[in-house]
């Protein structure tokens, strides 16, 4: 009997060892590739971001890029693209995803396309309405077709540049360059302060998210291949310089990326956090794009030196549709056009998992209160929340914002009260689903 038990235990141990060896043999090394494609339009296109512009652009301050990161764990492959644009509508996202799937087989749910939200990029869709008393801004349709191909090409090029990599995440913090522009009066109503106001005891500042979430991807020698910088602040630094108001620019995200790339090498992708009501602190006599870009880039450089990296990670992706209500009475001054016959708007939420790192893609310009709530309730250490992912649907506001008034829940969105809570609920649902998956 004792011999039988010993034999059985030996066989069980051998089986476990065999399974472990097979598992290790079947687990391919993590591979990654990155690429950058210039998407700068001609200098005479109309710009997005400010309906008050009454003429086309007249110059180029700095170039615009689509930057792609592709990761492959041997079982799943994902792609993340950051494009220097105001936003990317779901129709364009869908076309790019289809082309990528056809050419290199990455499933559509595994491709995330986000915009840096520069307000100095080309107008690429007819979603945005023209403000009263301004000329109708034209769209260069030939550029839009070229843009779609170039964004897809950035993914294809990254896929060709694959090598064995390791990665890890770290957080920084830089509260001094951002503030909540929805300042409140003593009666609880909102006073929109698109530029940082002087100290005033009658104005109360709302919350900010000062976190900088950083993903480091390096090759086996430790050389930086790619970095993702996730930060919540509106890219409107260039608005102080009226001479450059009509010039193409990637704004501060472009300068941040340049700091990283010049000092560390590799390619830096900027991913906007929940920056719907977050504005940069701009100083009149300085060059705010450069100033804020360098400050943020400096914090990234400080933190990225000490990231623990690993190649033993698995990749997963989820995507689900989300339907939100549209206002019954749309604002005549709304910044986004809408089909008045529709009562709801359907968009999507996406989630990528890279080991213990979660990348949550939300549509639209999400207010910071929503992002902070999701982070608090999700309980995930390495959670990147990227707004303006895959679609543009206006501002996404929590219920309290509608009661307070102001630009974002007013003319800034066609979404009705309750939309923010739907996004929060669905985001937490998809995060929980991913946490429970093996």
Secondary structure as a PSIPRED ss2 file (coil, helix, strand):
# PSIPRED VFORMAT (PSIPRED V4.0)

   1 X C   1.000  0.000  0.000
   2 X H   0.000  1.000  0.000
   3 X H   0.000  1.000  0.000
   4 X H   0.000  1.000  0.000
   5 X H   0.000  1.000  0.000
   6 X H   0.000  1.000  0.000
   7 X H   0.000  1.000  0.000
   8 X H   0.000  1.000  0.000
   9 X H   0.000  1.000  0.000
  10 X H   0.000  1.000  0.000
  11 X H   0.000  1.000  0.000
  12 X H   0.000  1.000  0.000
  13 X H   0.000  1.000  0.000
  14 X H   0.000  1.000  0.000
  15 X H   0.000  1.000  0.000
  16 X H   0.000  1.000  0.000
  17 X H   0.000  1.000  0.000
  18 X H   0.000  1.000  0.000
  19 X H   0.000  1.000  0.000
  20 X H   0.000  1.000  0.000
  21 X H   0.000  1.000  0.000
  22 X H   0.000  1.000  0.000
  23 X H   0.000  1.000  0.000
  24 X H   0.000  1.000  0.000
  25 X H   0.000  1.000  0.000
  26 X H   0.000  1.000  0.000
  27 X C   1.000  0.000  0.000
  28 X C   1.000  0.000  0.000
  29 X C   1.000  0.000  0.000
  30 X C   1.000  0.000  0.000
  31 X E   0.000  0.000  1.000
  32 X E   0.000  0.000  1.000
  33 X E   0.000  0.000  1.000
  34 X E   0.000  0.000  1.000
  35 X E   0.000  0.000  1.000
  36 X E   0.000  0.000  1.000
  37 X E   0.000  0.000  1.000
  38 X E   0.000  0.000  1.000
  39 X C   1.000  0.000  0.000
  40 X C   1.000  0.000  0.000
  41 X C   1.000  0.000  0.000
  42 X C   1.000  0.000  0.000
  43 X C   1.000  0.000  0.000
  44 X C   1.000  0.000  0.000
  45 X C   1.000  0.000  0.000
  46 X C   1.000  0.000  0.000
  47 X E   0.000  0.000  1.000
  48 X C   1.000  0.000  0.000
  49 X C   1.000  0.000  0.000
  50 X C   1.000  0.000  0.000
  51 X C   1.000  0.000  0.000
  52 X C   1.000  0.000  0.000
  53 X C   1.000  0.000  0.000
  54 X C   1.000  0.000  0.000
  55 X C   1.000  0.000  0.000
  56 X C   1.000  0.000  0.000
  57 X C   1.000  0.000  0.000
  58 X C   1.000  0.000  0.000
  59 X E   0.000  0.000  1.000
  60 X E   0.000  0.000  1.000
  61 X C   1.000  0.000  0.000
  62 X C   1.000  0.000  0.000
  63 X C   1.000  0.000  0.000
  64 X C   1.000  0.000  0.000
  65 X E   0.000  0.000  1.000
  66 X E   0.000  0.000  1.000
  67 X E   0.000  0.000  1.000
  68 X E   0.000  0.000  1.000
  69 X E   0.000  0.000  1.000
  70 X E   0.000  0.000  1.000
  71 X E   0.000  0.000  1.000
  72 X E   0.000  0.000  1.000
  73 X C   1.000  0.000  0.000
  74 X C   1.000  0.000  0.000
  75 X C   1.000  0.000  0.000
  76 X C   1.000  0.000  0.000
  77 X E   0.000  0.000  1.000
  78 X E   0.000  0.000  1.000
  79 X E   0.000  0.000  1.000
  80 X E   0.000  0.000  1.000
  81 X E   0.000  0.000  1.000
  82 X E   0.000  0.000  1.000
  83 X E   0.000  0.000  1.000
  84 X C   1.000  0.000  0.000
  85 X C   1.000  0.000  0.000
  86 X C   1.000  0.000  0.000
  87 X C   1.000  0.000  0.000
  88 X C   1.000  0.000  0.000
  89 X C   1.000  0.000  0.000
  90 X H   0.000  1.000  0.000
  91 X H   0.000  1.000  0.000
  92 X H   0.000  1.000  0.000
  93 X H   0.000  1.000  0.000
  94 X H   0.000  1.000  0.000
  95 X H   0.000  1.000  0.000
  96 X H   0.000  1.000  0.000
  97 X H   0.000  1.000  0.000
  98 X H   0.000  1.000  0.000
  99 X H   0.000  1.000  0.000
 100 X H   0.000  1.000  0.000
 101 X H   0.000  1.000  0.000
 102 X H   0.000  1.000  0.000
 103 X H   0.000  1.000  0.000
 104 X H   0.000  1.000  0.000
 105 X C   1.000  0.000  0.000
 106 X C   1.000  0.000  0.000
 107 X C   1.000  0.000  0.000
 108 X H   0.000  1.000  0.000
 109 X H   0.000  1.000  0.000
 110 X H   0.000  1.000  0.000
 111 X E   0.000  0.000  1.000
 112 X E   0.000  0.000  1.000
 113 X E   0.000  0.000  1.000
 114 X E   0.000  0.000  1.000
 115 X E   0.000  0.000  1.000
 116 X C   1.000  0.000  0.000
 117 X C   1.000  0.000  0.000
 118 X C   1.000  0.000  0.000
 119 X C   1.000  0.000  0.000
 120 X C   1.000  0.000  0.000
 121 X C   1.000  0.000  0.000
 122 X E   0.000  0.000  1.000
 123 X C   1.000  0.000  0.000
 124 X C   1.000  0.000  0.000
 125 X C   1.000  0.000  0.000
 126 X C   1.000  0.000  0.000
 127 X C   1.000  0.000  0.000
 128 X E   0.000  0.000  1.000
 129 X C   1.000  0.000  0.000
 130 X C   1.000  0.000  0.000
 131 X C   1.000  0.000  0.000
 132 X C   1.000  0.000  0.000
 133 X C   1.000  0.000  0.000
 134 X C   1.000  0.000  0.000
 135 X C   1.000  0.000  0.000
 136 X C   1.000  0.000  0.000
 137 X C   1.000  0.000  0.000
 138 X C   1.000  0.000  0.000
 139 X C   1.000  0.000  0.000
 140 X C   1.000  0.000  0.000
 141 X H   0.000  1.000  0.000
 142 X H   0.000  1.000  0.000
 143 X H   0.000  1.000  0.000
 144 X H   0.000  1.000  0.000
 145 X H   0.000  1.000  0.000
 146 X H   0.000  1.000  0.000
 147 X H   0.000  1.000  0.000
 148 X H   0.000  1.000  0.000
 149 X H   0.000  1.000  0.000
 150 X H   0.000  1.000  0.000
 151 X H   0.000  1.000  0.000
 152 X H   0.000  1.000  0.000
 153 X H   0.000  1.000  0.000
 154 X H   0.000  1.000  0.000
 155 X H   0.000  1.000  0.000
 156 X H   0.000  1.000  0.000
 157 X H   0.000  1.000  0.000
 158 X H   0.000  1.000  0.000
 159 X H   0.000  1.000  0.000
 160 X H   0.000  1.000  0.000
 161 X C   1.000  0.000  0.000
 162 X C   1.000  0.000  0.000
 163 X E   0.000  0.000  1.000
 164 X E   0.000  0.000  1.000
 165 X E   0.000  0.000  1.000
 166 X E   0.000  0.000  1.000
 167 X E   0.000  0.000  1.000
 168 X E   0.000  0.000  1.000
 169 X E   0.000  0.000  1.000
 170 X E   0.000  0.000  1.000
 171 X E   0.000  0.000  1.000
 172 X E   0.000  0.000  1.000
 173 X E   0.000  0.000  1.000
 174 X C   1.000  0.000  0.000
 175 X H   0.000  1.000  0.000
 176 X H   0.000  1.000  0.000
 177 X H   0.000  1.000  0.000
 178 X E   0.000  0.000  1.000
 179 X E   0.000  0.000  1.000
 180 X E   0.000  0.000  1.000
 181 X C   1.000  0.000  0.000
 182 X E   0.000  0.000  1.000
 183 X E   0.000  0.000  1.000
 184 X E   0.000  0.000  1.000
 185 X C   1.000  0.000  0.000
 186 X C   1.000  0.000  0.000
 187 X C   1.000  0.000  0.000
 188 X C   1.000  0.000  0.000
 189 X C   1.000  0.000  0.000
 190 X E   0.000  0.000  1.000
 191 X E   0.000  0.000  1.000
 192 X E   0.000  0.000  1.000
 193 X C   1.000  0.000  0.000
 194 X C   1.000  0.000  0.000
 195 X C   1.000  0.000  0.000
 196 X C   1.000  0.000  0.000
 197 X C   1.000  0.000  0.000
 198 X C   1.000  0.000  0.000
 199 X C   1.000  0.000  0.000
 200 X C   1.000  0.000  0.000
 201 X C   1.000  0.000  0.000
 202 X C   1.000  0.000  0.000
 203 X C   1.000  0.000  0.000
 204 X E   0.000  0.000  1.000
 205 X C   1.000  0.000  0.000
 206 X C   1.000  0.000  0.000
 207 X C   1.000  0.000  0.000
 208 X C   1.000  0.000  0.000
 209 X C   1.000  0.000  0.000
 210 X C   1.000  0.000  0.000
 211 X E   0.000  0.000  1.000
 212 X E   0.000  0.000  1.000
 213 X E   0.000  0.000  1.000
 214 X E   0.000  0.000  1.000
 215 X E   0.000  0.000  1.000
 216 X E   0.000  0.000  1.000
 217 X E   0.000  0.000  1.000
 218 X E   0.000  0.000  1.000
 219 X E   0.000  0.000  1.000
 220 X C   1.000  0.000  0.000
 221 X C   1.000  0.000  0.000
 222 X C   1.000  0.000  0.000
 223 X C   1.000  0.000  0.000
 224 X E   0.000  0.000  1.000
 225 X E   0.000  0.000  1.000
 226 X E   0.000  0.000  1.000
 227 X E   0.000  0.000  1.000
 228 X E   0.000  0.000  1.000
 229 X E   0.000  0.000  1.000
 230 X E   0.000  0.000  1.000
 231 X E   0.000  0.000  1.000
 232 X C   1.000  0.000  0.000
 233 X C   1.000  0.000  0.000
 234 X C   1.000  0.000  0.000
 235 X C   1.000  0.000  0.000
 236 X C   1.000  0.000  0.000
 237 X H   0.000  1.000  0.000
 238 X H   0.000  1.000  0.000
 239 X H   0.000  1.000  0.000
 240 X H   0.000  1.000  0.000
 241 X C   1.000  0.000  0.000
 242 X H   0.000  1.000  0.000
 243 X H   0.000  1.000  0.000
 244 X H   0.000  1.000  0.000
 245 X C   1.000  0.000  0.000
 246 X C   1.000  0.000  0.000
 247 X E   0.000  0.000  1.000
 248 X E   0.000  0.000  1.000
 249 X C   1.000  0.000  0.000
 250 X C   1.000  0.000  0.000
 251 X H   0.000  1.000  0.000
 252 X H   0.000  1.000  0.000
 253 X H   0.000  1.000  0.000
 254 X H   0.000  1.000  0.000
 255 X H   0.000  1.000  0.000
 256 X H   0.000  1.000  0.000
 257 X H   0.000  1.000  0.000
 258 X H   0.000  1.000  0.000
 259 X H   0.000  1.000  0.000
 260 X H   0.000  1.000  0.000
 261 X H   0.000  1.000  0.000
 262 X H   0.000  1.000  0.000
 263 X H   0.000  1.000  0.000
 264 X H   0.000  1.000  0.000
 265 X C   1.000  0.000  0.000
 266 X C   1.000  0.000  0.000
 267 X E   0.000  0.000  1.000
 268 X E   0.000  0.000  1.000
 269 X E   0.000  0.000  1.000
 270 X E   0.000  0.000  1.000
 271 X E   0.000  0.000  1.000
 272 X E   0.000  0.000  1.000
 273 X C   1.000  0.000  0.000
 274 X C   1.000  0.000  0.000
 275 X C   1.000  0.000  0.000
 276 X C   1.000  0.000  0.000
 277 X C   1.000  0.000  0.000
 278 X E   0.000  0.000  1.000
 279 X E   0.000  0.000  1.000
 280 X E   0.000  0.000  1.000
 281 X C   1.000  0.000  0.000
 282 X C   1.000  0.000  0.000
 283 X C   1.000  0.000  0.000
 284 X C   1.000  0.000  0.000
 285 X C   1.000  0.000  0.000
 286 X C   1.000  0.000  0.000
 287 X C   1.000  0.000  0.000
 288 X H   0.000  1.000  0.000
 289 X H   0.000  1.000  0.000
 290 X H   0.000  1.000  0.000
 291 X H   0.000  1.000  0.000
 292 X H   0.000  1.000  0.000
 293 X H   0.000  1.000  0.000
 294 X H   0.000  1.000  0.000
 295 X H   0.000  1.000  0.000
 296 X H   0.000  1.000  0.000
 297 X H   0.000  1.000  0.000
 298 X H   0.000  1.000  0.000
 299 X H   0.000  1.000  0.000
 300 X H   0.000  1.000  0.000
 301 X H   0.000  1.000  0.000
 302 X H   0.000  1.000  0.000
 303 X H   0.000  1.000  0.000
 304 X H   0.000  1.000  0.000
 305 X C   1.000  0.000  0.000
 306 X C   1.000  0.000  0.000
 307 X C   1.000  0.000  0.000
 308 X C   1.000  0.000  0.000
 309 X C   1.000  0.000  0.000
 310 X E   0.000  0.000  1.000
 311 X C   1.000  0.000  0.000
 312 X C   1.000  0.000  0.000
 313 X C   1.000  0.000  0.000
 314 X C   1.000  0.000  0.000
 315 X E   0.000  0.000  1.000
 316 X E   0.000  0.000  1.000
 317 X E   0.000  0.000  1.000
 318 X E   0.000  0.000  1.000
 319 X E   0.000  0.000  1.000
 320 X E   0.000  0.000  1.000
 321 X E   0.000  0.000  1.000
 322 X E   0.000  0.000  1.000
 323 X E   0.000  0.000  1.000
 324 X E   0.000  0.000  1.000
 325 X E   0.000  0.000  1.000
 326 X E   0.000  0.000  1.000
 327 X C   1.000  0.000  0.000
 328 X C   1.000  0.000  0.000
 329 X C   1.000  0.000  0.000
 330 X C   1.000  0.000  0.000
 331 X C   1.000  0.000  0.000
 332 X C   1.000  0.000  0.000
 333 X C   1.000  0.000  0.000
 334 X C   1.000  0.000  0.000
 335 X C   1.000  0.000  0.000
 336 X E   0.000  0.000  1.000
 337 X C   1.000  0.000  0.000
 338 X C   1.000  0.000  0.000
 339 X C   1.000  0.000  0.000
 340 X C   1.000  0.000  0.000
 341 X C   1.000  0.000  0.000
 342 X C   1.000  0.000  0.000
 343 X C   1.000  0.000  0.000
 344 X E   0.000  0.000  1.000
 345 X E   0.000  0.000  1.000
 346 X E   0.000  0.000  1.000
 347 X E   0.000  0.000  1.000
 348 X E   0.000  0.000  1.000
 349 X E   0.000  0.000  1.000
 350 X E   0.000  0.000  1.000
 351 X E   0.000  0.000  1.000
 352 X E   0.000  0.000  1.000
 353 X E   0.000  0.000  1.000
 354 X E   0.000  0.000  1.000
 355 X C   1.000  0.000  0.000
 356 X C   1.000  0.000  0.000
 357 X E   0.000  0.000  1.000
 358 X E   0.000  0.000  1.000
 359 X E   0.000  0.000  1.000
 360 X E   0.000  0.000  1.000
 361 X E   0.000  0.000  1.000
 362 X C   1.000  0.000  0.000
 363 X C   1.000  0.000  0.000
 364 X C   1.000  0.000  0.000
 365 X E   0.000  0.000  1.000
 366 X E   0.000  0.000  1.000
 367 X C   1.000  0.000  0.000
 368 X H   0.000  1.000  0.000
 369 X H   0.000  1.000  0.000
 370 X H   0.000  1.000  0.000
 371 X H   0.000  1.000  0.000
 372 X H   0.000  1.000  0.000
 373 X H   0.000  1.000  0.000
 374 X H   0.000  1.000  0.000
 375 X H   0.000  1.000  0.000
 376 X H   0.000  1.000  0.000
 377 X H   0.000  1.000  0.000
 378 X H   0.000  1.000  0.000
 379 X C   1.000  0.000  0.000
 380 X C   1.000  0.000  0.000
 381 X C   1.000  0.000  0.000
 382 X E   0.000  0.000  1.000
 383 X E   0.000  0.000  1.000
 384 X E   0.000  0.000  1.000
 385 X E   0.000  0.000  1.000
 386 X E   0.000  0.000  1.000
 387 X C   1.000  0.000  0.000
 388 X C   1.000  0.000  0.000
 389 X E   0.000  0.000  1.000
 390 X C   1.000  0.000  0.000
 391 X C   1.000  0.000  0.000
 392 X C   1.000  0.000  0.000
 393 X C   1.000  0.000  0.000
 394 X C   1.000  0.000  0.000
 395 X E   0.000  0.000  1.000
 396 X E   0.000  0.000  1.000
 397 X C   1.000  0.000  0.000
 398 X C   1.000  0.000  0.000
 399 X H   0.000  1.000  0.000
 400 X H   0.000  1.000  0.000
 401 X H   0.000  1.000  0.000
 402 X H   0.000  1.000  0.000
 403 X H   0.000  1.000  0.000
 404 X H   0.000  1.000  0.000
 405 X C   1.000  0.000  0.000
 406 X C   1.000  0.000  0.000
 407 X C   1.000  0.000  0.000
 408 X C   1.000  0.000  0.000
 409 X C   1.000  0.000  0.000
 410 X C   1.000  0.000  0.000
 411 X C   1.000  0.000  0.000
 412 X C   1.000  0.000  0.000
 413 X C   1.000  0.000  0.000
 414 X C   1.000  0.000  0.000
 415 X E   0.000  0.000  1.000
 416 X C   1.000  0.000  0.000
 417 X C   1.000  0.000  0.000
 418 X C   1.000  0.000  0.000
 419 X H   0.000  1.000  0.000
 420 X H   0.000  1.000  0.000
 421 X H   0.000  1.000  0.000
 422 X H   0.000  1.000  0.000
 423 X H   0.000  1.000  0.000
 424 X H   0.000  1.000  0.000
 425 X H   0.000  1.000  0.000
 426 X H   0.000  1.000  0.000
 427 X H   0.000  1.000  0.000
 428 X H   0.000  1.000  0.000
 429 X H   0.000  1.000  0.000
 430 X H   0.000  1.000  0.000
 431 X H   0.000  1.000  0.000
 432 X H   0.000  1.000  0.000
 433 X H   0.000  1.000  0.000
 434 X H   0.000  1.000  0.000
 435 X H   0.000  1.000  0.000
 436 X H   0.000  1.000  0.000
 437 X C   1.000  0.000  0.000
 438 X C   1.000  0.000  0.000
